[in-house]
Each structure stands twice: as C-alpha cells, then as structure tokens.
Amino acid sequence: MCGIVGAVASGNIAPYLLDGLRRLEYRGYDSAGIAVVEHAGKLKRSRTVGRVDALEDVLASRPLRGRAGLGHTRWATHGGVTESNAHPHICRDTLALVCNGIVENHETLRHAQHDAGLLFTSQTDTEVVVHQVYLHVASGLDLVDAVRRTLQELEGSFAFGVVHANEPGRLVVARQGPPLLIGVGAAGFFVASDIVALLPVTREYQVLENGDVADLREDGCTITNRKGETVERPILHSRQSGGAADRGEYRYFMQKEIHEQPRAVADTLEGRISGERVLEETFGPQSPRLFGQTRAVQIIACGTSFHAGLVAKHWLEYIGIPCEVEVASEYRYRQHAPRPGTLVVTISQSGETADTLAALEEAKRQDIVGSMVICNVPESSLVRESDLTFITHAGPEVGVAATKTFTTAMTGLILLALVLSRHHGFDKGFEAHVVRQLRALPSALEDALAMEAEIAEVSRWFGDKQHALFLGRGAHYPVALEGALKLKEISYVHAEAYPAGELKHGPLALVDEEMPVVVVAPNDQLLEKLKSNMEEVRARGGRLYVFSDPETDFEPQEGVEILRVTRSDGTRDGGQSRAVDSVIAPILYTIPLQLLAYHVALIKGTDVDKPRNLAKSVTVE
C-alpha cells in the first residue's frame, strides 16, 4: 500500500525523491518522509503527517541534500497517523529505512530488540526492520549481508530500503512480496514501488524477484538472491508516458477519468477486432492452445475488478462456459476443486494487488489449463506471472476510485467471451453482432456522459443522506454493486446493493422516506419483475431514482425520478434516441452511477481523488 522511492546518484537526489513520492501518493497519503545521507556520518530526515504537499513545504524551508536517500508515503496499518509513525525510521543515527508491507512477527522481534537495549519511537510494525538490520551491522556484518540476514528473519510480505550514515554513496534494497523496481539511469540508480516514479529519470528498469537483495552504488548495481548468489535480472524498457498527469479543465482526476472512458475503450479495442471477429492473438501466442482446452473459467479479483468478473459470469455462461467468480482475499483460505479444463482469469488495475497475486499462486497449484490476467500495467507482477495477458489501454488512472479501468476491464472480458464462444461452436452470428456493438460502444459512452448535468441536479437529493440502496437484476446486479461501492468510496454515504428480488428478504425493512433507492432498469427480460420490486419500495415511502432506457414505459410520478440512458442514432442535433443493446448495457449503465457518486461527493465536500483510509494499489493482505 505504501510507496517507496530511493536513489544513489552523482548529484543531489532529494528532488527526485520528492517528485517520486508525489507520483506514488495514490499508494497512501497518511504521512510522507525523506531521509538522505548528507555526508559521511550524517543522516538527515524530514517527515510530515498528511500529503506530500506538506512535506514539500517543510523542505522548502529546510532543504535536504545528499547522493543517497530514501522516501516514503504511508498508508497506515500498524500505528496511528502521527509523525512518529511516519517513515523513514532511524536507528541510533546510523541507519535510515523505509518499508512497504507488513511484518507479521514484529511483536516477537520487538521484545528481543528491547532486551538488546534498542529504543522504539513508533507504534509501527516496520520499525523492527531497521533495528534488526542495525543489530547485524553492529555484529560486524556488511550492510548487504545484514539485510539478507534480516530478510530471512522476517515473516510477512514487505519490501524495504536502507542507507547507512557512514556510506554516503550506497543504498541497499530487498523484496519479499510487494513490487520493487530498480531504474537504471545515466547518473545513477533509482528505486521505486511503481514504474511511474522512475519515468522522469529513466525508462530502463529491473524487477527484483522475491528474496532478492540489491546493492546500489553510483557506479554499479549488484543483485543477489536469497542464497547470496549473484544473479542477473533483465533490463526492461517501459513504453509508458513519463509526463505528469494533468487534470486539464476538470475539477478532479476522477471526473476527467470518467470522461476519458470513450477514448479508453476505443484504445482498448484498437487492434483487437478485425471485421466482425476478435483477433485471438491479442491474448498471447499460447491463446489458441489454452482456449481450445478451456471448459470452464474461474475469475479471481478484488473490489471493482471483482464486480467486473461478476458481469463477465453472465456473458460466459450465456455462451455455455461455466464460470465461478472468487474474492481474491478469501481464495487461498479454503480447499478448491476446479472443474476439468479451468482457465483462471485474474483482474487487477495495478497488477500488484497482494491478495490477487497470492490467489494466482495458489491457483497454479491446482489442476488448471492455465492463467490469464486483465490488467492496465504491462510492467506488473500479475502480467509476468500469467500465461496470457490482456492489457487494457486505459492510460494512467490517478483517482483512487476506479472508473475507466473498470469499463476497459469489462471490454476485455467481452472479447474473452467472444473468443471462447468461437472455440466452442457458439453461433457465429453472435460474435458478429457483439463486435458491431463494441464498435459503437465509444459513441454510446459519449451519449451516457451527456447525462451529467441531469445527474448533478438529481444528486442534490443525496446531500443530507447517510444511507442509500442500489437495486439491479441479472447482469446489472453487479453494476448496482459497483454503483454502491463508488458512492461509499468517495462520498462516505453508506450504500448497499442487492438483487432486487431480495428486497423482501431483509433490506425492505430499511426503506423509508430517508432512504434513496437507485435502480438499474434496462429494457431486458427481467424488467417486469423489477417493476414489481420497485412498487414494493414505493409502497413503503421510498424515493426511487431509476436509470432506464427509452423503450421502457416508466412515467415520472411522485417519489420516482426517471433518468433515461439512451443511444443516439448518430445525429447529435435532433437525432432520435434508441434502446441500449443488452450486450453493452452493463458497461453503459455504469457511467451514470459513476457520475452520481462523483456529484454526491462534491456536495458532501470530500476529497474525491483521495478518499479517506483508501489507497490505489493494495499491496498488503
């Protein structure tokens, strides 16, 4: 969850550390800090509670300079949000350390270190790491050997870096779980949790494997594995843009990213369809063999990605492919009996979600056909660990609440369903029909975005509400789940989603005039059932906000607000609206719910891009 940066170079590395933290702030913004080796024998540190901007203000008045140093932006796990709990941690003015992850045996280590005479200044679990390294250095071990010994003694999942006051041109880092990249630059070596922090200084990078320790100096980098053997990790080249994200005309990144979805979906489809067919090779060279063997699909994901998987279950089972959707954080804690011929599909925006990585590792122990990932980051761990890949082309997503990565992931899942349908003899006309709908999808998303002013007006009714209920049926129940999640994430309104038919099995007890009920109501085979569920709400005084298409016969009435989700006929001025095709409807109906959450958050006055207690990339369990 936290973000780590580090550098050892010929010049002052403090500006890089600060810029790197700014680029990694999505990983946590409870506190931030930097430590540098100013000169031999002198460590200097600055820490602040809150955002990187606060740290920048401190450094403006008390600048740091050094050729080796570390930075950290924190998402709190153990210990409150205080300056004393902020990283970097320092031990006896000798070592400074930053860490991302959780040390599960920290209490045992803390007792032993206390008995050894070491003092603690924080309540974090990771202060024990710097103390443990110090004890080994004090016993006579070189810094690299001290780090490797410490790595062997820690339990949990973590990545950390350490500098020594007496070695101003050296930085040592280690990985056991969360990602850690080494940037290879002309002026030195750089370290970061994510490629985005490296791009301003270099596009060349190495990925540390679990158990690796890297010894970085101005003139070279030596990587050793857990056995102490020198190893070579390939130097990779990133094609990502290094430019800083810009909000442009938008108030928040989330709003910008919502409006980028037509382009993001178009970019994700580009080069993946030809004529009326999906190009199978977009999933990788092994796809014909693995898809030919696939008889079932198991999707593993967390949060928003899990909701995308739930939608895909409907698409896959429509074409006759059995599908299970698993919450990644629960997957490895029970026994599994996968169907013969199961393809495991993971979904992750970052490709670094700890629970999903652990679940994939567990899945590979089962008798499966192979693995596939849908991800927005080609340099990520999940991409490296999977047999097949589908890289969404959503572009950088700065807002913590996922928007465009959700719709592009669903786009990838539709393409997967179409390829599998071909392998299993499903009606060829179905693929052609869906491909035509996908070609029209970016335009359809533009039409949905045109609802923003109307949705902003409706959002006023939510300004004083503390609870909300979302309803959907079929493939639109997961869409309702995603709508409720967005409202919770950024407006802090308690929102829950239910299959509409489940109202009478409990949730109906909550419905009164103070409970807004949001309904996803496309014109499909479940519409009449849904109308009955809505009447149950009206009979109890609930206020309904119904997102429907023009072919439904809903009429505005007391306590019922109708918002039409339509497709234009291609003529923007004076054109006729038409119904939304059922294949793309789950993607299209997502857009208004994102906009609703966004505008309610504006009314509530929350920090839309950085909601409290959350982070973009969840790299701890």
N, C-alpha and C positions, 0 to 999 in steps of 0.2 A: 504494500500500500504506500509506503513512504518512497520518496525519491532520493537517490544518491547521485552525487557528481564528485569527481575528483580529477586532479591533473598534476603532472610533473612536467615542467617545460623550462625553456631558457629565459622566458620573461615572466612578468607578474601574472599569475593565474587567477587572481581574485575576480577580475571582470568576467572571465569565463564561468567561474563557479556561480556567480550571482545570476548571470543570464541562463545558465543551465537549470538553476532552481526555479527560475520563472517559467521555463518551458516544462518543467516537471511538476508544477504546482497542482495539477489535476490529480496527482497521486496522494495529496494530503496537504492541508493548509491550516493545521493547528498551530504549528510553530516552524521556524526556519533558523538555520545557523550555518556559519562558515568557520573553519579553523585553517590557519596556514602556518608553515614553519617560516617565520620571518627571517631568521638567521640561525646559525648553529647554536643550539642550546635555548632557543626562544620560540615557544608556541604562543600564538595569539588567536583569540576566538571572539566572535560576536554572535549572539543569539537573541531572538525575539519571539514573543508569543504572537500568533496571528500570521498574516500573509507575508509573502516575500517583499511586498512594498514596504512594510515596516522595517524589515532588515535593511533594505536599500537606504532608507532614511538614516538609520544608525551608521551605516558605512559611509554615507556622505559626509558625516561629521567626524567619524573615526575610521578612516580607511585602513584596510589591511593590504599588505604586500608580501609576496613570497613566491618561490618557484615550485613549491609542492603544497598541496592542501586538499581539503575535503569540504563538501557542502551537503546539507540535508534539509528536506522539507517533510514534516511529520504528519502522519495520520495516527492519532493516539490509540494505543491498545492497552498497555500496562502503564498506569500512572496518568494523572490528570494533565490538563493543558496548562502547563506552567513553564517558566523559563528554565527552572532547574531540571525539568524533564526533557527539554529540547536538546537535540544533538547539535554539534559533536560533543561526546563525552570525553573528559580528560582524566588521566590517571597520573598523579604526582608530577604534574607539569612536564611529563616525559612523552606520553603517547596521547594522540587525539584520534577518536574513532567515530565513524557513522555506521549505522546498521539499518537494514530493511528486513523485517521478518519478525519471527517470534522464537525466543529461546525457551523451550519447554522445561528444562531443568534448571532454570535460573535460581530457584529458591535454594536448591542444594549447593550450587556454586556460590551463592551469596554467603551462606553460612560459613563455608570453608574459607572464603576470601576475608570475611570479617575476622575469623580466627587468625588469619595471617597478618592482621593489622591494617588492612585496607579500609578506607572510609568511603561511604556512599553518599552522594549528594542528590540522588534522584530516586524515584519510585519505579523506574523503567526496568524491564526485564533485560535490556541490552547493555546496561552499564557493566554487568558482569563480564561482558566480552572484552572490553578494554582492560579490565582488571586481570582477566585470565591471561591475555597476551603479555601484560606487564610482568606477571609472575614468572612467565617463561623467559622473557628477556632478562629479568633480574637474575635468573639462574644461570645465565651465560649463553642462551640460545640466540642465534641471529634472528632478525625480525621475521624473515620468511619461515624459518623453522618454528618460531614461536606461534605464528599464525596457523601453520599447518597442525601443530600440536593442539592448539585451541579448537580448530575446526573438528578434530577428532573427538574432543571432549564435550562439544555442544550437542544438544538434542533439539530438533525442531527444523524450521525452514528459514533460511536467512542468507543475506549477502552483506559483506561489510568491507570497509577500507580503513587503513590505519597509517598514520605518519608518526615519525619519531623526531623529537626535538633536535637530536644530535645528527640527523641525516637530512639536511635541507633539500636534497635533490633526489628523494626516494619516496615512493608510495607503494604499499602492498595491499592487494585486494584479494578476496576469496568469495566463492559462491557455493552454496548448498541449498538450492531451491529457487528463490526469486532471480529474475534475469539480471545479468551484469555484462555490459559490453565495454570493450576497450577500443577507443578511437586512436587510429594511427595517423598522427599529424606531422607536418614538416618541422614544427617547433618543439615537439614532444609527444607525450601520450596522455590520453584523456579517458575518463571513466564515467559511465552513466547507466542508470537503470533502463533507459529507453533511448532509442536512436535519435529522437527529436532533439535531445540535448547535445548530441555530438555534431549535428549537421552544420552549425555555424563555423566549426573549426575543421571538420574533415568528413568525407563520405566513406573512408576506408575504416573498417572495423573488424574486430574479432569477437566471437561469442565464447565466453567461458562456460565450460561444462561443469556439472556438479562435482565437487571435490577439488576443483582447480584453485591454485594459488598463483597470482601473477605478481611478479616483482618488476615494478616500473621505475625506470630512471630516464634521465633526459636523452640518453644515447641508446637505449635499448629496452626490450621487454622480454623477460623470461617467464614462461608458464610451465608449471609443474602440476602433475595430477596428484590424487590423494596418496599415492605411493611415493611421492617425491621424485618421480621420473619426469625429465624434461619432455614436453610434448609440443607439437606444432598445431595451432588452431588456424584454420584457413582465414585469410584476409578477404572479406566480402566488400561489396560496393553497394551502397544504398542509392536508389533512384528517387527517394522521397525529396520533396522540396524542403530547402532549409530556411525558407522565408518565414518570418514570424506571422502568425495568424492575425488577421485584421478583421474587426467587426464591420468595417465599412459604414453603411448607413443605418445599421441595426443597433438597437439598444443593448442587446445581449447576444453572445455567441449562439445560444440556443435558438433564438428567433432566426438568426442567419442560417443556421444549420437546418432548421425546419424548411426554410425557403430554398435551400440548396438541394432538396430531395429530387426534384425533377431531373436536374443535371446529374446528381449522384447515381440515380437509377439508370439514366441513359448511358453514363460512363461504364456502369457495371454490366450493362447489356452489350456494349460495343465489342465487336469481335467474338461474341459468344453465340450469335444466331446468324444463320445464313438462309435466305429464302424463307421457308416455313419450317426449318429444322434448327435444333440446338446442336452446336458443334461440340461433340463429346470430348474432343481433345482439350477443351478448356479446363477440364478437371485433372489433367495429367496423363502421361503416357501409359500408366497402368490401368486407366479407367475402363477400356473395353474388357479386359480380363476380369477385373474386380466387379464391375457392374454386371457382367454376364453371370457371375457366381452369386450375386446378391439375391436372396429370397426374403429378407426382412431388413428393416432399418431400425437402429437404436440411436436416438438423438440424446446427447448429453450437453447440458448448458446451465447457466445461472441467470437469474433476473430477467431482463428484457430479452436476452438470447433464448432463454427457456420459453418465453411466450411465443417467439418466432417458431420454435420447434413444435409447439402445440398446434399452431396453424398448419404447419407442414404435415403433421399427422393426418389431417383431413385430406390434403392433396394426395399423399402417398397411399392411403387406404382406399381412396376413390379409384386409383388405378390397380388396386389389388395387392399392394405391398404392405404386409403387416408392419406396424410402426409402434415403438414404445418411446416415450419421452421421459427422461430421467433428470432430476435435480442433481447437479454435479456434486454438491456438498454432501449428499446422502449416499451417493452411488457406491463408494468403496466400503461402506459400513454394513453391508449385507451380502449374502450369497447371491450369485446370479446364475441363471440357466438360460443363456441366449438361444434363440431359435437357430436351427441349422442355416447357414448361409447369411449370417447377420453382418451388415456393414455398420460400423459405429461412426456416427457423424457428430463432431463437436462444433459448437458455435461460440465464438468469442470475438468481441470488438478488438481487444488488445492482443489476443493470443497468448496472454501471460496469466490468466486467471488461475490461481493456485489450485482451487477445487477442481476445475476442469482438467488441468494437467494431471493431477493425481488420479482423477477418474479415468482418463485415457490410459494411463499406465496400468491401472487395474484391468481395464477392458482388454488390453493387449494380452493379458494372461488367460483370457477366455478363448474358446474356440470360435473365432470370428473370421470373416472373409478378409477384412482389412479396415483401415480407418481413413476418414476424410475430415477436413476442417473447413469451415466457412469463417473467414477472418478478414479484418481490414488492414492488418500489418504484416507484410510479407517477411519481415525480419524476425518474427516472433517464434517463441518456443513451440507452440502448437503446430505451426506450419512445418517446422523442422522435424517434428515427431510423427507427422501424419503421412500416410501413403499417397493420398490425393488431397489437392488443395483447390479451393475456390476463393480467390482474393477479391473481395468487394472493392470497388473503386470509389468509396465514399469521400475520400480525402480526409484531412485531419478533422477530428471531432473534439472540440475544446470543452463544450458544455458537459458537465458530469452526467446529466440525464441523456441517455442515448436517444437519438431521433433518426438521423439518416443512416446510421449503421443498422438500425432495426429494419427499415424498409429495404435496404440493399441486401441484408441477410435473407429476408423473405424472397427477394428476387432470385437469389442464388438457389434457394430451396425449391422454387418453382422449376428452375432449369434442371435441377437434380431429378425431380419427379418426372419431368418430360423424358429425360434420357433413359431412366429406368422403365418408363412405360414402353419405350421403343424396344428395349431388351426383352420385355416380357409379353410382347404381342398385343399390346393395347391398341385400340382404334387409332390409326394414323391420322385420321381427320381431327382427333382431339389435339394432338401436338400442333397441327397447323392452326387450329382455332386459337389455342393459347398463345402461340408465338405472335399471331396478329394482335391479340390483346396486349401482349407485352410491348410490342412496338408502339402502341398507342398510350402505354402507361405514363410516360413522362408528361404528355399533354393532359392526361386525366388528373395527374397530381397538381398541375398548374390550376386546373379548374377547382380542385379542392382547396387550394391555398387562397383562392378568391373569396372564400367564406370568412376570412379573418376578421373583417370589420363587423360582420354579423355575430361572430362568436365572441368578440371583445365586448359587444353590448350585452350578450347573454351572461357573460362571466360576472357581471355586476351582482347578479343574484347569489353568487357564491361568496361574496366578500365577507359576510359575517357568519358563514357556516363553518362548523368544525368537523362535520361528517358528510360523506356522500356515498351513494350506492351506484354501481355500474352493472348493467344487465346486458347479456348477449346470449345467442344460441348458436349451436353448431360451430363453424369456424370463426364466428365472431365473438364467442365467449373469450378466447384468448385475446382478441382485440380489446374487449372490455377490461380484462386483467391488465393489459398494458396501459390503458387509459387511467385506471385507478392507480397504478404504480406511478405514472407521471405526476398525477395530482399530489400524491403523497410525497414524492421526492422533492418537488420544488416549491410547493405551496404549504406543506405541512398540514394539509387537511387529511384527516383520517378517512381513507376511501377503501372500499372493498368491492370486489366484483364477484358475481355469481351467475351461473347459468340461470336464465330467467325462470325456468321451470322449478328451480329450487327455492324460490321465494317463500312458498308455503311451508317449507321445511325448516323454518327458523328466521331468516332475515326479515320477513314481513313484520315481525314484532318491532323492528326498529323504525318502521316507516311512519312518519307524521309530517306535519307541515314544515318542520325544520330540517327535513332530510331530502335534499335534492337527489333525484334518481335519473341517471344518464342511461339512455337506451340506445344500443346499436341495432338498427332495424332496417337492413337491406331488404329488397324485394325478392325473397327466396322462399323455399318450400316450408320454412318454419315461421313465416310471417304471421299467419293466423293464430298459431299457438302463442306467439309473442304478444299479440294484441290482447289476448286473454290475460296474460301476466301483467300487462300494463294496466288493465282495468282493475286488477287486484290492488295496485298501488293507488290509483285514483279513488277507489272506494274508501281508502284509509287516509285521504287528505294529502297524499304525497304529491310533490310537484315534479312533473316529467319533462325532461329535455331529450327529445327524440331526434336522432340523426337517421334520416331515411332518404330514399331516392324518389324521383318524381313519379314513378309508377305506383307507389303506394297511395292508398286513399285516405291517409291521415288528414284530419282537418284540425286547424287550431281551435282550441276550446279552453275554458277556464282550467288553469293548472297544467296545461300541456303546451310546450313550446316545440314547434316543428322546425328543424333545420335540414334543408334539402342538400344531399350530397349528390351532385349531378355530373354528367359528362356533357360537354358541348358537342355540337355536330361539326365543329371545326371552324365555324364562323363566329368569331368573338362578338361582333356587333350585331345584335338582333337575331342571333342563331337560336336554334331550338335545343333544349336540353333533352337528354336521353338517359335511360337507365344504365346503371353500372353493371358490367358483366360480373357474374358470380366468381369467376376465377381471380380477378384482380381486386375484388371488393374488399377483402381483408386489409390489403395494403392501402387502398384509397381511404377507407374509413378510419385508419389510424391517424391521418393528418388532422382532421378536426379535433380529435381528442388531444393531440399534442398542443394544438393552438389553445384549446380550452384550459389546459393545465398552465400554459405559459401566461395567459392573461389573468387567470386567477392569482397566480404568483405575483404578478405586477400589482394587483390590488392589495394583496397581503403584504407587499413590501419586502419580500425575501430576496436573497442573493440568488438569482435564477441559475447562473452558471456554476456556482459553488455552494450547493445546498449543505446545510449543517450536517456534520457527522458522516458525510459520504466522500468517496474518492472515486476516480475514474477507473483505475486499474486495481483490482483486488488481488494482491499477490500474497495474502496470508489466508489461512484457513479460518 
